[in-house]
């Protein structure tokens, strides 16, 4: 599903974001990507959806070699992925329903399909009472749920979440993780970057830990490197 072999990312000027990362995430996994600020978590995720590309190494994501992917194939890759960021980045002049349906319009769905699928996604993230509210009328947790529903519009094989609970209080954070676990049980592979150790310790999942761009722990395999 996701495989990195000896992947490094070095920025201009010599700053090392990632160094010789080798790991594999299998279909159906739920994995926490942890580490302090600046450890390389966001860089790791950006490599997977080809927002940037590695200095060296090989990256395979959903049967596509991302490390050498031509630009014209990037949209094909991203249709197989759902991306949720810390800031939901919702369209402020559109309701919950319209934010989700817009993603389906971009994907080329027909009008009747859009309405049906949007309703299904709203039910999934439990926002039935907020379907016609604008972002400013939603709590932080509700906005995150909209962002998750929008990311699921393309039926992604993998959901990449970059600190989706970073701005939420502990109770809301647990609710969001519970929602992600439900999505995972339905078959979507999930990789979630977080610095919230309370979530990681409470929800027993595989943990990949980065420190200064190096992989120092992969709990699923019980290995420390």
N, C-alpha and C positions, 0 to 999 in steps of 0.2 A: 504493500500500500504506500508506505513512505520509507525510503532508504537513503541514508547519507553515508558516503565512504570517503574518509580522509578529507573532509570539507573544511576549508579555511576561508575567511573573509577578512581582507586587509584593506583599509581605506587609504586614499591618497594621503601621503604624509606619514604613513607607516603605522597608524593606529590599528591594532588587531582586535576585531570584533569577535571572531570565532577562530579556533585553532584546532585543526585535525579532529573534527567531529565525525565519529562513526557510530551510527545507531540505526535501528529499524523499528518501525511501528506497523503492526499488522492490522488487517481488516477487523473492525469491531472493537479495537482497543479504545480505552479511555485513559489518556495520559496527561499528567500534570507536568508542565515545564516550569521549573522553579529556579530561583536565583535572585541575588540582590539587584538593585538598580544598576544597570551598566554591565550586567553579567553576560549579555548576549541574547536574551530571550527574544526580543523584538526582531533582531537581525536573523535569528534562526527561522522565525515565522516568515519574514519577508523573503527569504531565500526560497521557501516552499511555494509561494504563489508568484514568484518571479518579479517581485518589486525591486529586487537587486539580484545580482548573480555572483557566484563564488569566485574567489581568486584562484582556488584550485579545488579539486575533488569532484565527485560525481553525486548528483542528487536525482533520485527517481521518485516521482509522485504520481499516483494513480496511473501507472503504466506509461508515463511520459518522462523522458530524460530532461529534467528542468534545467540542468547545468549547461546544456547546449541547445536549448529550445529557441528556434527562430522567433522573432517578434510577432509574426503573423499567427503563430500558434498559441500565444499567451492567452487570448480570450477563450480558446478551447479549454486550456488548462483551468482557467478560473471558473468556468461553468461547472466544473467537477468539484469545486471547492466552495464552501461557505466561509465568509470572513466576518468576524465580530470583533470590533475594537472597543477600547475603554470608553471612548466618546461615541455614543450611538450614531451621531451624524445623520439625524433624521431631517427630512425636508420640513421646515417649520410651517410652511403654508399648506401642508397636507395633513389629513387626519391619519390615524393609525391604519385604517382600511386603505387609504390612498397611498401611504408610504409603502405598504406591502404590495398593493396591486401595481404600482409603478414598476417595481422590479420585475413583475411578470410581463408587463407590457414590453419592457426592454428585451425580454427573452423571446418575445414573439408569440405569446399565447393569444388565442381568440378571446373576445369579450366575455362570452359565457363561461369559458374555462377560467378566466381571471377571477370572476366573481366567486365561482365555486371554490377554487383553490385558496383564494384569500380568506374566505370564511373558514376553511379547514385549518389554515395556519393560525388564524386568530383563536380558534378553539384550542389548538394544540398548546399555545402559550398562555391560555386562560385570560384573554383580554376581551371577552365578549361585551363587558360593560363599558369598555373604553374604545370600541371600534370607531366611533365618530368624534373622538376627542383629538385635539391638536397636541403636538409635543409639549407645549408650555402648560398644558392641563394634566400632564402625566407626571408621576413620580419618577425618580431615577431608575428604580427597578422596573417600572412599567416601560420606560423608554428602552431599557436593555432588552426586554421581552420582544418589543417591536423589532429591534435590530436583529434578534435571533430569528424571528419569523421571516424577516426579509432575507436573511442569509440562507434560509432553507428553501427559498422560492425555486431554485434551480434543481432541487432534489440532489444536493451535493453528496458525494461519497465521503467527504471529510469536512468537518467543521473546525476551522482554526480560530481560536478565541484568544485575543491578546488583552489580558487583564480586564475581562468583562465585569468583574465585581470590584474593580479598584476604587470606584467612587461610591460604593454602597456600604450601608451599615451591615453588621454581622448577620442579622436575621434575614435581610434581603439577599445577602450573598448566598446564604444556604438555600434560599428559595430558587435562585438562579441556577445553582449547581444541581439541585434536585431536578429542575427542568432539563438541564443538559444530560443528566443521567437517564431521564426518560427517553430523550432523543437517541442517546447511545443504545439503549436497550432495543429500540426500534431498528437498529442496524447501521447508524451513522458513526463512523470513526471520529473521535474527538481528541484534539490536542489543545489543552488550555494552559496558557501562560499565566502564572499568578505569583505574587509575593506573599500571599496570605497563608501563613503556616497553619493557622487554625482550621482552615478548610481542608488542607492537605492531610493534616493529622486525623481529622474527623472522618473524612471520606476515603476509605482505603482503596487507592488506585495505584497504578504504576507511576513512578516519579522519575523524571530525568532532571538532573540538577546541573546547572552551569555556574562556573565561577571564573571571572576574568576571561571569558570566551572559551573555557575548557570544560569538557564533560567530566564531572567528578563523581557522579553517582547515577546509576541506573538501577533503581530498586527492584524492578521486575525480575532482573537477572541476579540480584543480590551482589552486584559487582561494584567496586569502588576503584576508580582509575586515576 
